[in-house]
Amino acid sequence: MKHISVGICLLLFLVGGAFAAPHSSYDGVAAIAANVSSAKFVYVTSYDGNEFSGNPLPQDQKAIANVQNAIQKWGKFVVVDNPQQADIVLMVQSRASEDVLALYDAHGWPQRGNYLWREMGQNGLQESETPLVTDLRATFEKIAQ
């Protein structure tokens, strides 16, 4: 019985620590600054493939187009059609419950597979408003300071 109590306490401690650990956006800033702060070319795709592959869901195809438009309006990057031409890769996923925008270093992608920055939020990649791209822009602006 004592072993079960100790095990439960340990489990509660670990679970509580996971929820209590803050997620600092400065970690993302440091990762971007070290790897892609001078990036000029961006490739936008989804986790299921690019907009022309036929694999992405229709909402992901729309999210790709929405992110490309927001990136072009921002003016910091040139959107390219081939990941081999890119300095960074932005991957999107749009679902009814949550949208995802993740940034990867294009050099060595997709083999490296670890994102440098990622944000998630409901309605984050919509046509009229792309708050996840706004968050990415704010992160790059922190680097410039």
RALIN-V836547 format. One record per residue. N is the residue number from 1. SS is DSSP state (helix for helix, strand for strand, loop for the rest). PHI is phi in whole degrees, -180 to 180 (* if undefined). PSI is psi in radians with two decimals (* if undefined). Layout:
# RALIN-V836547
<<N;SS;PHI;PSI> <N;SS;PHI;PSI>>
This chain:
# RALIN-V836547
<<1;loop;*;-0.68> <2;helix;-64;-0.68> <3;helix;-65;-0.64> <4;helix;-66;-0.74> <5;helix;-63;-0.74> <6;helix;-64;-0.72> <7;helix;-64;-0.74> <8;helix;-66;-0.75> <9;helix;-62;-0.73> <10;helix;-64;-0.75> <11;helix;-62;-0.79> <12;helix;-62;-0.67> <13;helix;-63;-0.79> <14;helix;-67;-0.75> <15;helix;-65;-0.77> <16;helix;-62;-0.69> <17;helix;-64;-0.64> <18;helix;-65;-0.69> <19;helix;-77;-0.49> <20;helix;-81;-0.36> <21;loop;-67;2.10> <22;loop;-74;2.57> <23;loop;-102;1.88> <24;loop;-90;2.29> <25;helix;-70;-0.29> <26;helix;-67;-0.45> <27;helix;-62;-0.75> <28;helix;-65;-0.68> <29;helix;-62;-0.79> <30;helix;-64;-0.73> <31;helix;-65;-0.74> <32;helix;-68;-0.79> <33;helix;-59;-0.69> <34;helix;-75;-0.45> <35;helix;-114;-0.73> <36;loop;-138;0.42> <37;loop;-65;-0.43> <38;loop;-100;0.28> <39;loop;-62;2.53> <40;loop;-124;-0.47> <41;strand;-119;2.36> <42;strand;-129;2.43> <43;strand;-114;2.26> <44;strand;-112;2.26> <45;strand;-147;3.13> <46;strand;-115;2.98> <47;loop;-67;-0.31> <48;loop;-100;0.02> <49;strand;128;3.03> <50;loop;-78;3.00> <51;loop;-65;-0.32> <52;loop;-101;-0.07> <53;loop;-77;-0.34> <54;loop;85;-0.13> <55;loop;-83;-0.69> <56;loop;-66;2.61> <57;loop;-66;2.72> <58;helix;-55;-0.67> <59;helix;-68;-0.52> <60;helix;-73;-0.66> <61;helix;-61;-0.72> <62;helix;-66;-0.70> <63;helix;-64;-0.69> <64;helix;-59;-0.86> <65;helix;-62;-0.71> <66;helix;-64;-0.73> <67;helix;-69;-0.74> <68;helix;-58;-0.77> <69;helix;-63;-0.76> <70;helix;-65;-0.67> <71;helix;-66;-0.75> <72;helix;-64;-0.69> <73;helix;-65;-0.64> <74;helix;-61;-0.78> <75;loop;87;-0.04> <76;loop;-76;-0.58> <77;loop;-122;2.76> <78;strand;-104;2.19> <79;strand;-79;2.26> <80;loop;-116;2.78> <81;loop;-94;0.00> <82;loop;-137;2.24> <83;helix;-64;-0.40> <84;helix;-71;-0.33> <85;helix;-90;-0.13> <86;loop;-94;2.67> <87;loop;-92;-0.59> <88;strand;-133;2.72> <89;strand;-121;2.28> <90;strand;-107;2.17> <91;strand;-110;2.39> <92;strand;-121;2.73> <93;strand;-151;2.24> <94;strand;-123;2.07> <95;loop;-130;2.82> <96;loop;-58;-0.61> <97;loop;-86;-0.49> <98;loop;-168;2.49> <99;strand;-106;2.67> <100;strand;-132;2.39> <101;strand;-131;2.14> <102;strand;-129;2.51> <103;strand;-110;2.31> <104;strand;-126;2.62> <105;strand;-74;2.17> <106;loop;-73;-0.35> <107;loop;-77;1.92> <108;loop;92;0.00> <109;loop;-78;2.48> <110;loop;-94;0.10> <111;loop;-61;-0.62> <112;loop;-73;-0.63> <113;loop;63;-0.20> <114;loop;-91;2.20> <115;loop;-74;2.65> <116;loop;-93;-0.44> <117;strand;-156;2.50> <118;strand;-155;2.43> <119;strand;-133;2.62> <120;strand;-135;2.59> <121;strand;-180;2.69> <122;loop;-72;2.36> <123;loop;56;0.71> <124;loop;-88;-0.17> <125;loop;-133;0.72> <126;loop;-82;2.85> <127;loop;-63;-0.78> <128;loop;-81;-0.38> <129;loop;-151;2.33> <130;loop;-127;1.32> <131;helix;-61;-0.45> <132;helix;-69;-0.61> <133;helix;-69;-0.63> <134;helix;-61;-0.70> <135;helix;-65;-0.69> <136;helix;-63;-0.75> <137;helix;-61;-0.75> <138;helix;-62;-0.65> <139;helix;-65;-0.77> <140;helix;-65;-0.60> <141;helix;-67;-0.58> <142;helix;-64;-0.64> <143;helix;-64;-0.70> <144;helix;-68;-0.33> <145;loop;-73;*>>
